[in-house]
Amino acid sequence: MQVTENLKVKEKVYIEKLENGLTVMIIPKKGIQKKYMIWGTNYGSNESSFVVPGENEVTTVPNGVAHFLEHKLFEQENGTNSLDVLTALGVEANAYTTNDHTAYLFECTDNFYEAMDELMDYVQHPYFTDENVEKEKGIIGQEIMMYDDYPEWRVYLNTMQAMYHNNPVKIDIVGTIETISKIDKEILYKCYNTFYNPSNMTMVLCGDFEPEKMIEEVKKRLIDTKASGEIKRQYPEEPEEIVQEKIEQKLEVSQPLYTIGIKDSSSKCDVKKHIAIEILLNLIIGRSSNLYKELYNEGIIYSQPSLEYEFTNIYAHVLIIGQSNEPEKVYQKFKREVNRLKSEGINDEDAKRMKKMIYGGYVKEYNDVSDIARMFLADHFKGINSFDYLEEMKGITVEYLEQILKDVFKEEKMVISIVKN
């Protein structure tokens, strides 16, 4: 078992790769009553074309299969729904699908091992029939129609459409009514058998656990499956340039929503760069920035926008998400402030202050078992150890920030998506 310790937050992560290829990560939290388990597969909505290990031909499936699979795994052959079973145990259980992974999880104080029995049982025993697949199409169809009218989702998805020509990140995770209509049990079993192999999966457990004992508990509940070979994932070529600078949609909203996106050509999961972009976003339009104060005082915005950098090994982009009666003004002033920082340079004291604030946010994430476990799972699928964020912070210099500002915050890569009445 590999042990990595971070003295800054006084935390250790124990990592063991089992014979079947499953990676198990345990973060012990002595004296904490809450326990959290999350089991994920490195399979999300991005994967619709792939070569199954042992085959030569490319398999292409409809968009939305990963999310469809997530829904279907709860349904058991004996007629029960595992989500109901877990809820009856008094645990908070859920599942989610992203662009690059799918995860099944629960949090509890009591009945941990009973919940672990149920979660590990349903994830390893899919049950798909023609009837239950057809029934699910109706349920997911309702979800798709609901999201079509959900302004916060539309403004985000439209940003992806404006930035990306071919990259699958522009496709709705749930698919469309048309694409899910083509899903059948054979497609679900093929994708399950390909991507739910233990060698493509990672489990993270956080709580008051003895790592060696917990590894044995995991092994006891695993069915006998051999590790598979490499899954060759196929992605379309993506041009560097954006599709269009501005995209608008009319929906019922009390105040216009906007998302400013910046397409980043990098396809490398880089912790240092991620930290630098967080610092830069806060310097440009964070709560203590001159731009935020200006926009607030002029009544253009009333709260700090959400500032994000999303990235996997096939895409990366910056997002500024907020509400404003004059989103175009926010966009123009944002571009102006980026250009000012490029020409005048970054103030060293401002950079140090922002580094401290962001570092404090990273440290705070270690207070909660759910934050820790989800963070370690998502980072692991990107090839990152979450502790790296604490270690790389000291290497962020003003010179490095200015280089990232120049490389990433390019006006020709910026888009704005607006949803208004």
C-alpha positions as CSV (number, residue, x, y, z in Angstrom):
1,M,0.0,0.0,0.0
2,Q,1.4,3.4,-1.0
3,V,1.1,6.1,1.6
4,T,1.3,9.8,0.8
5,E,1.2,12.3,3.6
6,N,0.7,16.1,3.5
7,L,2.0,17.8,6.7
8,K,0.3,21.1,5.8
9,V,-3.2,19.6,6.4
10,K,-2.0,16.7,8.5
11,E,-3.7,14.2,6.2
12,K,-2.6,10.8,4.7
13,V,-4.0,9.0,1.7
14,Y,-3.4,5.2,1.5
15,I,-3.6,3.9,-2.1
16,E,-3.7,0.2,-3.1
17,K,-4.1,-1.2,-6.6
18,L,-5.8,-4.6,-6.3
19,E,-5.1,-7.7,-8.4
20,N,-8.2,-7.0,-10.5
21,G,-7.0,-3.5,-11.3
22,L,-9.2,-1.5,-8.9
23,T,-7.6,1.5,-7.2
24,V,-8.7,1.9,-3.6
25,M,-7.9,5.2,-1.9
26,I,-8.5,5.6,1.9
27,I,-8.2,8.9,3.8
28,P,-8.5,8.1,7.5
29,K,-10.1,10.8,9.7
30,K,-9.6,9.8,13.3
31,G,-12.5,10.7,15.7
32,I,-14.9,11.8,12.9
33,Q,-18.3,10.3,13.0
34,K,-19.2,10.8,9.4
35,K,-18.2,8.2,6.8
36,Y,-18.2,8.6,3.0
37,M,-17.8,6.1,0.2
38,I,-17.6,6.9,-3.5
39,W,-17.0,4.4,-6.3
40,G,-16.4,5.8,-9.7
41,T,-15.6,4.7,-13.2
42,N,-13.4,6.7,-15.6
43,Y,-16.4,6.9,-18.0
44,G,-18.5,9.9,-18.7
45,S,-20.5,11.6,-21.5
46,N,-17.3,12.2,-23.5
47,E,-17.0,8.5,-24.4
48,S,-19.2,7.6,-27.3
49,S,-16.5,6.1,-29.6
50,F,-14.0,3.6,-28.3
51,V,-12.3,0.3,-29.1
52,V,-13.2,-2.4,-26.6
53,P,-10.1,-4.3,-25.2
54,G,-9.5,-7.4,-27.3
55,E,-11.4,-5.9,-30.3
56,N,-10.1,-4.1,-33.4
57,E,-13.2,-2.2,-34.6
58,V,-14.4,1.1,-33.2
59,T,-17.7,0.9,-31.3
60,T,-19.8,4.1,-31.5
61,V,-22.8,4.5,-29.2
62,P,-25.5,7.2,-28.9
63,N,-24.9,10.2,-26.7
64,G,-26.2,9.9,-23.2
65,V,-25.3,6.2,-22.5
66,A,-23.1,6.9,-19.5
67,H,-25.9,8.9,-17.8
68,F,-28.5,6.2,-18.8
69,L,-26.3,3.5,-17.3
70,E,-26.0,5.5,-14.0
71,H,-29.9,5.6,-13.8
72,K,-30.3,1.9,-14.6
73,L,-27.8,0.4,-12.2
74,F,-30.0,1.1,-9.2
75,E,-32.7,-1.3,-10.5
76,Q,-32.2,-4.8,-9.3
77,E,-33.4,-8.2,-10.6
78,N,-35.5,-8.8,-7.4
79,G,-37.6,-5.7,-8.1
80,T,-36.0,-3.5,-5.5
81,N,-34.3,-0.1,-6.2
82,S,-31.0,0.2,-4.4
83,L,-31.5,3.9,-3.8
84,D,-34.6,3.1,-1.8
85,V,-32.7,0.3,0.1
86,L,-29.9,2.8,1.0
87,T,-32.4,5.5,2.1
88,A,-34.1,2.9,4.3
89,L,-30.7,2.3,6.0
90,G,-30.6,6.0,7.0
91,V,-27.8,6.9,4.7
92,E,-27.6,9.8,2.1
93,A,-27.0,8.1,-1.2
94,N,-26.7,9.5,-4.7
95,A,-24.9,9.1,-8.1
96,Y,-23.8,11.5,-10.8
97,T,-22.4,11.6,-14.3
98,T,-19.9,14.2,-15.6
99,N,-18.1,14.5,-18.9
100,D,-15.2,12.2,-17.7
101,H,-16.5,10.0,-14.9
102,T,-19.6,8.4,-13.3
103,A,-19.8,7.9,-9.5
104,Y,-22.0,6.1,-6.9
105,L,-21.8,7.3,-3.3
106,F,-23.2,7.5,0.2
107,E,-22.6,9.3,3.4
108,C,-23.6,8.1,6.9
109,T,-22.8,8.0,10.6
110,D,-24.4,4.5,11.1
111,N,-25.0,1.3,9.1
112,F,-21.8,1.9,7.0
113,Y,-21.1,-1.7,6.2
114,E,-24.7,-2.5,5.4
115,A,-24.7,0.4,3.0
116,M,-21.4,-0.7,1.6
117,D,-22.9,-4.2,0.9
118,E,-25.7,-2.6,-1.1
119,L,-23.6,-0.2,-3.1
120,M,-21.0,-2.7,-4.0
121,D,-23.7,-5.2,-4.9
122,Y,-25.7,-3.0,-7.3
123,V,-22.7,-1.5,-9.0
124,Q,-21.4,-5.0,-9.8
125,H,-24.7,-6.6,-10.9
126,P,-26.4,-4.7,-13.7
127,Y,-29.9,-5.8,-14.7
128,F,-31.1,-4.5,-18.1
129,T,-34.2,-5.8,-19.9
130,D,-36.0,-4.6,-23.0
131,E,-38.9,-3.5,-20.7
132,N,-36.9,-1.6,-18.1
133,V,-34.8,0.1,-20.7
134,E,-37.9,1.4,-22.5
135,K,-39.4,2.6,-19.3
136,E,-36.3,4.5,-18.4
137,K,-36.4,6.3,-21.7
138,G,-39.6,8.0,-20.6
139,I,-38.1,9.0,-17.3
140,I,-34.9,10.4,-18.8
141,G,-36.9,12.1,-21.6
142,Q,-38.7,14.1,-18.9
143,E,-35.4,15.0,-17.4
144,I,-34.1,16.2,-20.8
145,M,-37.2,18.4,-21.4
146,M,-36.8,19.9,-17.9
147,Y,-33.2,20.8,-18.5
148,D,-34.2,22.3,-21.9
149,D,-36.2,24.9,-19.9
150,Y,-33.6,25.4,-17.1
151,P,-31.9,28.8,-17.7
152,E,-28.8,28.0,-15.7
153,W,-28.1,24.9,-17.7
154,R,-28.9,26.5,-21.0
155,V,-26.5,29.4,-20.5
156,Y,-23.7,26.9,-19.7
157,L,-24.4,24.5,-22.6
158,N,-24.7,27.4,-25.0
159,T,-21.3,28.6,-23.9
160,M,-19.9,25.1,-24.8
161,Q,-21.7,25.4,-28.2
162,A,-20.1,28.8,-28.8
163,M,-16.6,27.6,-27.9
164,Y,-16.4,24.1,-29.4
165,H,-16.8,22.8,-32.9
166,N,-16.5,19.0,-32.4
167,N,-15.4,18.3,-28.8
168,P,-17.9,16.1,-26.9
169,V,-18.0,18.6,-24.0
170,K,-20.5,20.6,-26.1
171,I,-23.0,17.7,-26.0
172,D,-25.5,17.5,-23.2
173,I,-24.5,14.8,-20.6
174,V,-28.0,13.4,-20.6
175,G,-28.1,13.2,-24.5
176,T,-31.3,14.2,-26.4
177,I,-34.7,12.5,-26.8
178,E,-33.5,11.3,-30.2
179,T,-30.2,9.8,-29.1
180,I,-31.6,8.0,-26.0
181,S,-34.3,6.5,-28.2
182,K,-31.5,4.4,-29.9
183,I,-30.2,3.0,-26.6
184,D,-31.0,-0.7,-25.9
185,K,-29.9,-3.3,-23.4
186,E,-27.2,-4.7,-25.7
187,I,-25.5,-1.2,-25.8
188,L,-25.8,-0.8,-22.1
189,Y,-24.2,-4.2,-21.4
190,K,-21.4,-3.5,-23.9
191,C,-20.6,-0.1,-22.3
192,Y,-21.0,-1.5,-18.8
193,N,-18.6,-4.5,-19.5
194,T,-16.1,-2.1,-21.1
195,F,-16.0,0.8,-18.7
196,Y,-17.1,-0.8,-15.4
197,N,-14.2,-3.2,-15.3
198,P,-12.3,-2.7,-12.0
199,S,-9.2,-1.6,-13.9
200,N,-11.1,1.4,-15.1
201,M,-12.5,2.2,-11.6
202,T,-11.5,3.9,-8.4
203,M,-13.0,3.7,-4.9
204,V,-12.4,6.4,-2.3
205,L,-13.3,6.0,1.4
206,C,-13.0,8.7,4.0
207,G,-13.8,8.4,7.7
208,D,-12.5,6.8,10.9
209,F,-11.1,3.7,9.2
210,E,-8.1,1.4,9.6
211,P,-6.7,1.3,6.0
212,E,-5.6,-2.4,6.1
213,K,-8.9,-3.6,7.5
214,M,-10.9,-1.5,5.1
215,I,-9.0,-3.0,2.1
216,E,-10.0,-6.4,3.3
217,E,-13.6,-5.3,3.6
218,V,-13.5,-4.1,0.0
219,K,-11.9,-7.3,-1.2
220,K,-14.6,-9.4,0.5
221,R,-17.4,-7.7,-1.5
222,L,-15.7,-7.8,-4.9
223,I,-16.9,-10.3,-7.4
224,D,-14.2,-12.3,-9.3
225,T,-13.3,-10.1,-12.3
226,K,-10.1,-10.0,-14.2
227,A,-8.5,-6.7,-15.2
228,S,-9.1,-5.7,-18.8
229,G,-6.7,-4.1,-21.2
230,E,-6.6,-0.5,-22.3
231,I,-9.8,1.1,-23.6
232,K,-8.8,3.1,-26.7
233,R,-11.0,6.2,-26.6
234,Q,-11.7,8.0,-29.8
235,Y,-12.2,11.8,-29.9
236,P,-12.8,14.1,-32.9
237,E,-10.2,16.7,-33.9
238,E,-11.0,20.1,-32.4
239,P,-9.8,23.4,-34.1
240,E,-8.2,26.0,-31.8
241,E,-10.5,28.8,-32.7
242,I,-14.0,29.4,-31.2
243,V,-17.3,28.8,-33.1
244,Q,-18.9,32.2,-32.4
245,E,-18.3,35.0,-30.0
246,K,-21.8,35.6,-28.8
247,I,-24.8,33.4,-28.3
248,E,-28.2,34.4,-26.9
249,Q,-31.4,32.5,-25.9
250,K,-34.7,33.8,-24.7
251,L,-36.2,32.1,-21.6
252,E,-38.2,33.2,-18.6
253,V,-35.7,34.8,-16.2
254,S,-36.0,37.5,-13.5
255,Q,-32.6,38.9,-14.6
256,P,-30.4,38.0,-17.6
257,L,-27.9,35.2,-17.0
258,Y,-24.5,35.3,-18.6
259,T,-21.4,33.1,-18.9
260,I,-18.1,34.4,-20.3
261,G,-16.1,31.5,-21.6
262,I,-12.4,31.4,-22.6
263,K,-11.3,28.3,-24.7
264,D,-7.9,27.0,-23.7
265,S,-6.1,24.9,-26.2
266,S,-4.2,23.0,-23.6
267,S,-5.2,19.4,-23.1
268,K,-2.8,18.7,-20.2
269,C,-4.2,18.3,-16.7
270,D,-1.9,20.9,-15.0
271,V,-2.3,21.7,-11.3
272,K,0.0,24.7,-11.3
273,K,-1.8,26.2,-14.3
274,H,-5.2,25.6,-12.6
275,I,-4.0,27.4,-9.4
276,A,-2.7,30.3,-11.5
277,I,-6.0,30.7,-13.3
278,E,-7.9,30.7,-10.0
279,I,-5.6,33.5,-8.8
280,L,-6.0,35.5,-12.0
281,L,-9.8,35.2,-12.1
282,N,-9.9,36.5,-8.5
283,L,-7.5,39.3,-9.3
284,I,-9.6,40.3,-12.4
285,I,-13.2,40.0,-11.2
286,G,-13.1,38.5,-7.7
287,R,-14.8,40.2,-4.7
288,S,-11.8,42.4,-3.8
289,S,-11.0,43.4,-7.3
290,N,-11.3,46.9,-8.7
291,L,-13.5,45.6,-11.6
292,Y,-16.0,43.9,-9.2
293,K,-16.2,47.1,-7.1
294,E,-16.8,49.2,-10.3
295,L,-19.5,46.9,-11.6
296,Y,-21.2,46.7,-8.2
297,N,-21.1,50.5,-7.6
298,E,-22.6,51.1,-11.1
299,G,-25.4,48.6,-10.4
300,I,-24.3,46.3,-13.2
301,I,-23.9,43.3,-10.9
302,Y,-25.1,42.6,-7.4
303,S,-23.1,39.6,-6.4
304,Q,-19.7,38.0,-7.3
305,P,-19.8,35.8,-10.4
306,S,-18.8,32.2,-10.1
307,L,-15.2,31.7,-11.3
308,E,-14.2,28.3,-12.7
309,Y,-11.6,26.5,-14.7
310,E,-12.8,23.2,-16.1
311,F,-10.4,20.7,-17.6
312,T,-9.8,17.1,-18.6
313,N,-7.3,15.5,-20.9
314,I,-9.3,16.6,-24.0
315,Y,-10.5,20.1,-23.2
316,A,-10.0,23.1,-20.9
317,H,-11.8,26.4,-20.5
318,V,-12.4,29.3,-18.1
319,L,-15.9,30.2,-17.1
320,I,-17.3,33.4,-15.4
321,I,-20.9,32.8,-14.5
322,G,-23.3,35.4,-13.2
323,Q,-26.4,37.6,-13.5
324,S,-26.6,41.2,-14.7
325,N,-29.1,43.5,-16.4
326,E,-26.2,44.5,-18.7
327,P,-24.2,41.4,-19.4
328,E,-22.6,42.9,-22.5
329,K,-21.1,45.6,-20.2
330,V,-19.7,43.0,-17.9
331,Y,-18.1,41.3,-20.9
332,Q,-16.5,44.5,-22.3
333,K,-15.2,45.6,-18.9
334,F,-13.8,42.2,-18.3
335,K,-11.9,42.3,-21.5
336,R,-10.7,45.8,-20.7
337,E,-9.4,44.7,-17.3
338,V,-7.6,41.7,-18.8
339,N,-5.8,44.0,-21.3
340,R,-4.9,46.4,-18.5
341,L,-3.3,43.7,-16.4
342,K,-1.4,42.5,-19.5
343,S,0.0,45.9,-20.2
344,E,0.6,47.2,-16.6
345,G,1.6,43.9,-15.0
346,I,0.4,42.2,-11.8
347,N,1.0,43.8,-8.4
348,D,3.1,41.4,-6.3
349,E,1.2,42.3,-3.0
350,D,-2.2,41.6,-4.7
351,A,-0.9,38.3,-6.0
352,K,0.4,37.2,-2.5
353,R,-2.9,38.2,-0.9
354,M,-4.9,36.2,-3.5
355,K,-2.6,33.2,-3.1
356,K,-3.3,33.2,0.7
357,M,-7.0,33.3,0.1
358,I,-7.1,30.5,-2.4
359,Y,-4.7,28.4,-0.3
360,G,-7.1,28.8,2.7
361,G,-9.9,27.5,0.5
362,Y,-7.9,24.4,-0.4
363,V,-7.2,23.7,3.3
364,K,-10.9,24.2,4.2
365,E,-11.8,21.4,1.7
366,Y,-10.1,18.9,4.1
367,N,-12.7,19.6,6.8
368,D,-15.5,17.6,5.2
369,V,-15.4,13.9,4.3
370,S,-17.6,14.3,1.2
371,D,-15.4,17.2,-0.2
372,I,-12.2,15.2,0.4
373,A,-13.5,11.9,-1.2
374,R,-15.1,13.6,-4.3
375,M,-12.0,15.8,-4.8
376,F,-9.6,12.8,-4.6
377,L,-11.8,10.8,-7.1
378,A,-12.1,13.5,-9.7
379,D,-8.4,14.5,-9.5
380,H,-7.3,10.8,-9.7
381,F,-9.1,10.4,-13.0
382,K,-7.2,13.4,-14.3
383,G,-3.9,11.8,-13.1
384,I,-3.6,14.2,-10.2
385,N,-3.0,13.7,-6.5
386,S,-5.1,16.3,-4.7
387,F,-2.3,17.1,-2.3
388,D,-0.5,18.6,-5.3
389,Y,-2.6,21.7,-5.1
390,L,-1.1,22.5,-1.7
391,E,2.4,21.8,-2.8
392,E,2.4,23.6,-6.1
393,M,1.1,26.9,-4.6
394,K,4.6,28.0,-3.6
395,G,5.8,27.8,-7.2
396,I,3.3,30.4,-8.4
397,T,5.3,33.6,-9.1
398,V,4.1,36.9,-10.6
399,E,6.1,36.1,-13.7
400,Y,4.3,32.7,-14.0
401,L,0.9,34.4,-13.5
402,E,1.7,37.0,-16.2
403,Q,2.7,34.2,-18.6
404,I,-0.6,32.3,-18.0
405,L,-2.6,35.6,-18.4
406,K,-0.9,36.0,-21.8
407,D,-1.3,32.4,-22.9
408,V,-4.9,31.7,-21.8
409,F,-6.8,35.0,-21.5
410,K,-6.8,35.7,-25.3
411,E,-9.6,37.9,-26.6
412,E,-10.0,35.8,-29.8
413,K,-10.7,32.8,-27.6
414,M,-13.5,34.5,-25.5
415,V,-17.2,34.0,-25.9
416,I,-20.3,35.2,-24.1
417,S,-23.6,33.3,-23.6
418,I,-26.7,35.2,-22.5
419,V,-30.1,34.0,-21.5
420,K,-32.7,36.7,-21.1
421,N,-36.4,37.4,-21.5
